[in-house]
Amino acid sequence: MRRHGTSRTTLSWAALAAAGTLVLTACGGEGEAKQPTDGGTAPASAPELALPQLTGEKLEVSAVWTGPEQQNFTKVLKEFEKRTGASVTFVPAQDPIVTFLGSKIAGGQPPDVALLPQVGALVSAVQNKWAQPVGPEAQAQLDKNYSAGWKKLGAVDGTQYGVYYKAANKSLIWYNAKAFEAAGVKPPTTWKELITAADTLSASGTPAVSVAGADGWTLTDWFENVYLSQAGPEKYDQLAKHQIKWTDDSVKQALTTLAELFGRKDFLAGGPSGALATEFPKSVTQTFTGGDRPAAAMVYEGDFVAVNIAQTEAKVGKDALVFPFPAVGAKAPVVSGGDVAVALKPSKGAQALLTFLASPGAAEIQAREGGFVSPNKAVDPSAYPNDIQRGIAKALIAAGDDFRFDMSDQAPAAFGGTPGAGEWKALQDFLANPSDVAGAQAKLEADAAKAYEN
């Protein structure tokens, strides 16, 4: 479940800080999801898109999505089948997706369309001559519905190859309202306040944070939020391109700051060993189960956390609330990711699916299910199931072209996108031993230098 160049984006959304905070923390009882009467496959409110008839044509679509996220996307594919007569099969991919696709292509069985969770994967697909440029119908939808920045992210060397179907605000901390109330804690706005709140929560008997340390990508997101806010966007851009080394003092400062949280065993659900054994879905569900004694009071990750909260009895906006990632430096960070749809076969069906995914109708189907944000500016805000999701989506659109992508997803996959290797593994080792900042920096730089050379 990877959440997620040219570049994978970090949104410095002033709009979120100005308007989103109130929406994110004061939704009251508005948060309960509105369930679609037809299972989420009803045509969207926007005028229907003209799609070709594809009766008898079979398509395969791959993405690194599992569980509810995969199920919700399947509803979008069902609507495409209904409108075109095509038969579509979802094929789950594994990380790193470039390796997965390479094996499929080598075997002569590439999927028709893949949704890539890293910009680096898009570039690799183009360099390997796997990707097909988008056709005129998909381009027309992109020109109509997307800002220039999102279109640019789907292009390589000036040619449009991808459609950004899904985006994510990865600078949110979700919290158990009862745990905060019992400890007398208010949502923090600065890192110092976060550490103070964590201390109070842990002293009350509930560990402060549920960390999904078994999934290295979540740790890269923790680092990126701290680094962006503390070091600033210029340094962030330089590190993302490996124009400065991971042994730079700015990285030392960010890791030292992160160690203030990771270095306190009582702050982490299950301590460091428990965190390293916790996968992302569990990190969420254990925060919102257990009544007055959840495994932790807070869990960090993006808007897609709502999908996993929906697997519990907690209600978003009532039991589960959210606040923006606290400011470490002068400004609070907002890191974003996204999934870009790319055609891997020169078929009419693949291009038709890209066209559909670039339309508001496709995104509105999945938006109704929660845990999903679209960069498509034509999506009707009322499609989002609660005020929290609606506020996150509005902030994304209001940002226009003022964004950057997730740093690890700008990196070569060998460094920023491979389980058990590169940045993922180095930060897992750091979680296990947060006192060894210098050792973590040396390992990160050695792995980065090797990956960026290739």
Salt bridges, closest charged atoms under 4 A:
GLU69 OE1 - ARG3 NH1 2.02
GLU69 OE2 - LYS166 NZ 3.34
GLU79 OE2 - ARG83 NE 2.79
GLU81 OE1 - LYS78 NZ 3.81
ASP112 OD1 - LYS345 NZ 3.99
ASP143 OD1 - LYS151 NZ 3.03
ASP199 OD1 - ARG264 NH2 2.78
ASP221 OD2 - LYS170 NZ 3.13
ASP237 OD1 - ARG404 NE 2.74
ASP248 OD2 - LYS235 NZ 3.42
ASP266 OD2 - ARG264 NH2 2.92
GLU369 OE1 - LYS75 NZ 3.21
ASP387 OD1 - ARG390 NH1 2.53
ASP406 OD2 - LYS170 NZ 2.83
ASP409 OD1 - ARG2 NH2 2.45
ASP409 OD2 - HIS4 ND1 3.83
ASP409 OD2 - ARG8 NE 2.02
ASP429 OD1 - LYS425 NZ 2.76
GLU445 OE1 - HIS242 NE2 3.01
ASP447 OD2 - LYS443 NZ 2.57
